[in-house]
């Protein structure tokens, strides 16, 4: 998912998306443990999406803090 698409969403939607992507990573780890990995690249994209979402949430926190000062 692109950063521009994520920036259009509100914080609640981002947190929901973050939770889903974290579940994807944990499911991937379970698949690796059992030896039934379907898509190796999915974990990589999920981790990158998690990083993007956390970055956007942090940017919003900083902007909010600057606005209150």
C-alpha positions as a Markdown table, in Angstrom:
| # | Residue | x | y | z |
|---|---|---|---|---|
| 1 | Unk | 0.0 | 0.0 | 0.0 |
| 2 | Unk | 1.3 | 3.4 | -0.9 |
| 3 | Unk | 2.0 | 6.1 | 1.7 |
| 4 | Unk | -0.4 | 8.5 | -0.1 |
| 5 | Unk | -3.2 | 6.0 | 0.3 |
| 6 | Unk | -2.5 | 5.6 | 4.0 |
| 7 | Unk | -2.4 | 9.4 | 4.6 |
| 8 | Unk | -5.9 | 9.7 | 3.3 |
| 9 | Unk | -7.2 | 7.4 | 6.1 |
| 10 | Unk | -8.0 | 8.5 | 9.6 |
| 11 | Unk | -6.2 | 7.3 | 12.7 |
| 12 | Unk | -8.7 | 4.6 | 13.5 |
| 13 | Unk | -8.5 | 3.1 | 10.1 |
| 14 | Unk | -4.7 | 3.2 | 10.3 |
| 15 | Unk | -4.7 | 1.4 | 13.6 |
| 16 | Unk | -7.0 | -1.3 | 12.2 |
| 17 | Unk | -4.8 | -1.7 | 9.2 |
| 18 | Unk | -1.7 | -1.9 | 11.5 |
| 19 | Unk | -3.3 | -4.6 | 13.6 |
| 20 | Unk | -4.2 | -6.6 | 10.4 |
| 21 | Unk | -0.7 | -6.4 | 9.0 |
| 22 | Unk | 0.9 | -7.4 | 12.4 |
| 23 | Unk | -1.4 | -10.5 | 12.3 |
| 24 | Unk | -0.2 | -11.2 | 8.8 |
| 25 | Unk | 3.4 | -11.2 | 10.0 |
| 26 | Unk | 2.6 | -13.5 | 12.9 |
| 27 | Unk | 0.6 | -15.9 | 10.6 |
| 28 | Unk | 3.6 | -15.9 | 8.2 |
| 29 | Unk | 5.9 | -16.9 | 11.1 |
| 30 | Unk | 3.5 | -19.7 | 12.0 |
| 31 | Unk | 3.6 | -20.9 | 8.3 |
| 32 | Unk | 7.4 | -20.9 | 8.4 |
| 33 | Unk | 7.4 | -22.9 | 11.6 |
| 34 | Unk | 5.1 | -25.5 | 10.1 |
| 35 | Unk | 6.9 | -25.4 | 6.7 |
| 36 | Unk | 3.8 | -24.4 | 4.7 |
| 37 | Unk | 4.9 | -21.0 | 3.4 |
| 38 | Unk | 2.7 | -19.8 | 0.5 |
| 39 | Unk | 4.2 | -16.4 | -0.3 |
| 40 | Unk | 7.6 | -15.5 | 1.1 |
| 41 | Unk | 7.3 | -11.9 | -0.1 |
| 42 | Unk | 4.1 | -11.2 | 1.8 |
| 43 | Unk | 6.0 | -10.9 | 5.1 |
| 44 | Unk | 8.3 | -8.3 | 3.6 |
| 45 | Unk | 5.5 | -6.2 | 2.3 |
| 46 | Unk | 3.6 | -6.5 | 5.6 |
| 47 | Unk | 6.6 | -5.3 | 7.6 |
| 48 | Unk | 7.1 | -2.4 | 5.2 |
| 49 | Unk | 3.4 | -1.5 | 5.5 |
| 50 | Unk | 3.7 | -1.6 | 9.3 |
| 51 | Unk | 6.7 | 0.8 | 9.1 |
| 52 | Unk | 4.7 | 3.2 | 6.8 |
| 53 | Unk | 1.7 | 3.2 | 9.1 |
| 54 | Unk | 3.8 | 3.8 | 12.2 |
| 55 | Unk | 5.6 | 6.6 | 10.5 |
| 56 | Unk | 2.4 | 8.4 | 9.4 |
| 57 | Unk | 0.9 | 8.0 | 12.9 |
| 58 | Unk | 4.1 | 9.5 | 14.4 |
| 59 | Unk | 4.1 | 12.4 | 11.9 |
| 60 | Unk | 0.5 | 13.1 | 13.0 |
| 61 | Unk | 1.5 | 13.1 | 16.7 |
| 62 | Unk | 4.3 | 15.5 | 16.0 |
| 63 | Unk | 2.0 | 17.8 | 14.0 |
| 64 | Unk | -0.6 | 17.8 | 16.7 |
| 65 | Unk | 2.0 | 18.5 | 19.4 |
| 66 | Unk | 3.3 | 21.5 | 17.4 |
| 67 | Unk | -0.2 | 22.8 | 16.9 |
| 68 | Unk | -0.9 | 22.8 | 20.7 |
| 69 | Unk | 2.2 | 24.8 | 21.5 |
